[in-house]
Amino acid sequence: MTSFHGAVALVALCLSGSPTLAETIGATSGEGSGQEVPSSAQTCRVCHGLDGVGTNPMIPNIGGQSPEYLSKQLQEFRAGRREDPQMSIIARDLSNEDIAALAAWYASIKATYELPK
């Protein structure tokens, strides 16, 4: 039961939309990519960062993923075909336009990887 309450608290925090966070996103919108940061990224940024790098090891890195993959996953969460305590709630309220904008933003990020030596 404790993990459920923790998940509810995290989702409430993610959905609260702090003005400071909105101002920060507005200040960095379009920086370097020539693309505007979607306003719906405020919620995503809490866990996935604006750069698409998960804020802890249990959160996937989504920056640089294909827009088709990102769209599909968000649609699956929204429809209830894929479930996660946080993502199912967050994706539920995304419009098709929100999903397209988020997928385009996170796909536009250039991810680099380094093989182990």
C-alpha positions as CSV (number, residue, x, y, z in Angstrom):
1,M,0.0,0.0,0.0
2,T,2.9,2.4,0.7
3,S,4.2,2.1,-2.9
4,F,0.7,3.0,-4.2
5,H,0.6,6.2,-2.0
6,G,4.1,7.1,-3.2
7,A,3.0,6.7,-6.8
8,V,0.0,8.8,-6.2
9,A,2.1,11.5,-4.6
10,L,4.6,11.4,-7.5
11,V,1.8,11.7,-10.1
12,A,0.3,14.6,-8.2
13,L,3.6,16.3,-8.2
14,C,4.1,15.7,-11.9
15,L,0.7,17.0,-12.8
16,S,0.8,20.1,-10.6
17,G,2.6,22.2,-13.3
18,S,4.8,24.6,-11.3
19,P,5.0,28.1,-12.8
20,T,8.8,28.1,-12.3
21,L,9.0,24.9,-14.4
22,A,6.9,26.5,-17.1
23,E,9.1,29.6,-17.1
24,T,12.2,27.4,-17.3
25,I,10.9,25.5,-20.3
26,G,9.9,28.7,-21.9
27,A,13.3,30.1,-21.4
28,T,15.0,27.1,-23.1
29,S,12.4,26.5,-25.9
30,G,14.0,26.0,-29.2
31,E,17.5,26.3,-27.9
32,G,19.9,24.6,-30.3
33,S,17.3,22.5,-32.1
34,G,15.2,25.2,-33.9
35,Q,12.2,23.5,-32.5
36,E,9.8,24.8,-29.8
37,V,9.5,22.8,-26.6
38,P,6.0,21.5,-26.3
39,S,4.1,22.8,-23.3
40,S,3.1,19.2,-22.4
41,A,6.8,18.5,-21.8
42,Q,6.5,20.2,-18.4
43,T,5.1,16.9,-17.0
44,C,7.5,14.7,-18.9
45,R,10.5,16.8,-17.8
46,V,10.0,15.8,-14.1
47,C,11.0,12.2,-14.8
48,H,12.6,12.1,-18.2
49,G,14.3,15.5,-18.2
50,L,14.0,18.0,-21.0
51,D,16.9,16.2,-22.7
52,G,15.2,12.8,-22.4
53,V,17.5,11.3,-19.9
54,G,15.7,9.6,-17.0
55,T,16.2,11.3,-13.6
56,N,16.9,7.9,-11.9
57,P,17.9,4.5,-13.1
58,M,14.3,3.1,-13.1
59,I,13.2,5.8,-15.7
60,P,14.0,5.1,-19.3
61,N,16.0,7.5,-21.5
62,I,13.7,8.6,-24.3
63,G,15.8,11.3,-26.0
64,G,16.8,10.3,-29.5
65,Q,14.2,7.5,-29.8
66,S,12.2,7.5,-33.0
67,P,9.0,9.5,-33.1
68,E,7.1,6.4,-34.2
69,Y,8.3,4.5,-31.1
70,L,7.5,7.4,-28.8
71,S,4.1,8.0,-30.3
72,K,3.2,4.3,-30.1
73,Q,4.2,4.0,-26.5
74,L,2.2,7.1,-25.4
75,Q,-0.8,5.9,-27.3
76,E,-0.5,2.5,-25.7
77,F,-0.4,4.0,-22.2
78,R,-3.3,6.3,-23.0
79,A,-5.4,3.4,-24.3
80,G,-4.6,1.2,-21.3
81,R,-2.9,-1.5,-23.4
82,R,0.4,-0.7,-21.6
83,E,0.4,0.1,-17.9
84,D,2.6,1.9,-15.5
85,P,1.5,3.7,-12.3
86,Q,2.7,7.1,-13.5
87,M,2.6,6.9,-17.2
88,S,-0.9,5.5,-17.5
89,I,-2.3,8.5,-15.6
90,I,-0.2,11.1,-17.4
91,A,-0.8,9.8,-20.9
92,R,-4.6,9.5,-20.3
93,D,-5.0,13.3,-20.8
94,L,-2.7,13.7,-23.8
95,S,-4.3,14.7,-27.1
96,N,-3.1,13.3,-30.4
97,E,-1.4,16.7,-31.0
98,D,0.3,16.5,-27.6
99,I,1.6,13.0,-28.4
100,A,2.9,14.1,-31.8
101,A,4.6,17.2,-30.4
102,L,6.3,15.3,-27.6
103,A,7.4,12.5,-29.9
104,A,8.9,15.1,-32.3
105,W,10.6,16.9,-29.5
106,Y,12.2,13.9,-27.8
107,A,13.1,12.3,-31.2
108,S,14.9,15.5,-32.2
109,I,17.4,15.1,-29.4
110,K,20.8,13.7,-30.6
111,A,21.7,10.9,-28.2
112,T,25.3,9.7,-28.2
113,Y,26.6,6.4,-26.9
114,E,30.0,5.2,-26.1
115,L,31.0,1.5,-26.2
116,P,32.9,0.2,-23.2
117,K,36.7,0.0,-23.6
